[in-house]
Amino acid sequence: MSTQTETARLHAIVTGIVQGVNFRWFTQRRAADLGLVGYVRNRSDGSVEFVAEGARAALEQLLDAVRVGPASAAVENVDAQWRAPTGEYHRFEIRF
């Protein structure tokens, strides 16, 4: 299987100025546009967490996008972990 078609799961924690700046909406739109499934949510420590599954190439594009974030965000760090997909998600949603 090539990297273009290989499926994977990406779990990431994004820190910096990432809450109150449309970061969840930004991540959800990018993920949906890339055909990914999973979720994004704010965490109580001020970070944003997301889990996404889909084509490895699309996940890498999402990772590149969240490293920059929306214009009003200031991303300091993205702690990303790759795992095997579980197939438990059917769309990409914002969780509250």
N, C-alpha and C positions, 0 to 999 in steps of 0.2 A: 504494500500500500504506500502510495506517495504521500508526502507532507501535505499536498493540496487536498487530498481526499480523506486522509486519516482523521478520525473523530477523536476528540479529547474533551476533558473537563478542566476549566481554569477557575481557580478560587483565588481571589485577590482582596487585599486590604489596602485602601488608598488613604494616605494621611496628608495633612496640610489644611488649607482653607478649602474644604470640600463639602461642607454642609451650609445650606442657605444660599447656594450659588447655582442651583439647577443641575447639580452633578448627577443626581439619580435620573432625572429626565434625560440628560445628555447621554448617559450610559445606556439607558433603555432604548433610546432612539437608534444609537449606533449598533447595538446588539441586534435589534429587530431588523434594521437595514441589512445587516450581514447574515441574516437567517439563523441567528443563534437563539437558544432557549436558556432559561434560568431566571435569576432575580438579582435585584440590587436593593440595598437597604442602608439606612443610616445606623451607626452604632453609637452607644451611649458615650463612648470616649471621644467623639467628634470625628471619627473616621467613617469611611464608606466601605461596605463589603459587597462584593458581587461574586456570584457563581454563574458561569456560562458554559454551555456545552454546544458542540457542533464541529464543523471542519476546523482542523488545526490552523490552517492559513487564515480563516476568518477570525479565530480567537486571537491570533497574533496581531491582526489589524485592530481589533478591539483594544488589546493591551497597549498598542501604540497610541490610540486615541485617548485612553484614560490617563496616560502618562502626561498628556497636555491638558486635557479637560476642557470645559467651557471657558469662555473668555474671562469670566469673573472668578474663576478658581485659581488657586495657587497650589499645585500638587508638589508635595515634598518627597514622597516615596510611594512606590507601589510594590508591595510584598506579594509576589505571584507564585502560586504552586500549581503544578500540572498533575493531573490524576486521570484515571480511566473514567470514561463517561458512565453514568448510571441509567440514563434514559428516563429519569423521573419527571422531567419538565416537558411542557407542551407549548409554551410561549415564554417570552421574556417579560417579566413583570416588576413593577416597583412594589416593594413590601414596606409596610409601615409598622 
